[in-house]
Amino acid sequence: MNKTIITHVKRDAEPFNMEQRHYHNQFEIYYLLKGERNYFINQRSYHVKKGDLVLINKNILHKTSTIDQENPEHERILIQFDQNFFSSLAPEMEAAELFKIFKKKENVLSLNPEQQLWLEEELFKLTAENKKTNTPENKLYIKMMIVEILIFIKRISLKSASKNLDYPDQKHKNISKIAAYISQNYQKSLTLSELASKFNYSSAYLSRAFKEVTGFNFVEYKNNIRIKEASKLLQQSNLSVTEIATEVGFNNITHFGRIFKEFTDLSPLEYRKVKEI
């Protein structure tokens, strides 16, 4: 998926949690205009508030979920894009190291009021331009605005308060450690009861807390990690589907195929063929 996505969304009434599978081969900029969200990114959670800017690198597992079920209202602007969108500007952008902002440890930046004002004005102009007829002039203007936003983010990233070291509370810190353990040991036969025992929790508490913090239940998260790794192996290796299934922790090829198709809408062999094109 190489299409550039620019969306402005307001959600007022019902609690909203993102879909089960969410990682993609695009960079993502997420800006929260209103409300509060729990944002789980690459093994840990963040409490994201109005005026916070979230940067997501390519192929990083992430998910937002509602913090307050009684007050789920929030508003955000999201931009997803691929480097290929800027092909004509690639040498200059690489030299300016604009894509490196997505590879830093600081996933969430808290902007001051002046920075919020500038960015919101640019984002509203960008979303308005994105609604217009797709012409060469329109496409170039969108490119230039996104480049300007990237330069802005690069310049403020050293000045803005980073939330990389701040957990909302001890529960989020503990569950993030467990998520990291799953990500590092996905090849093993992990069960909820084994994890609960290892980290000194009851299975019922761990199940409830894991869902609350990450937005995923235990099986969803484990399968996300496994399918993400299997997808990479299908693209980057010559291993057979059976070998890949075993490599990522599945001991049943039929079960692997069913879960893989559930996440990607393709069988493993179909996925490999599509990615080779």
ABEGO torsion letter per residue (X at the ends): XABBBBBBBBBAABBBBBBABBBBABBBBBBBABEBBBBBBGGBBBBBBBGBBBBBBBGBBBBBBBABAABABBBBBBBBBBAAAAAAAAAAAAAAGAAAAAABABABBBBBAAAAAAAAAAAAAAAAAAABBBBAAAAAAAAAAAAAAAAAAAAAAAABBBAAABBABAAAAAAAAAAAAAAAAAABBBBAAAAAAAAGBBAAAAAAAAAAAAGBBAAAAAAAAAAAAAAAAAAABABBAAAAAAAAGBABAAAAAAAAAAAAGBBAAAAAAAAAX
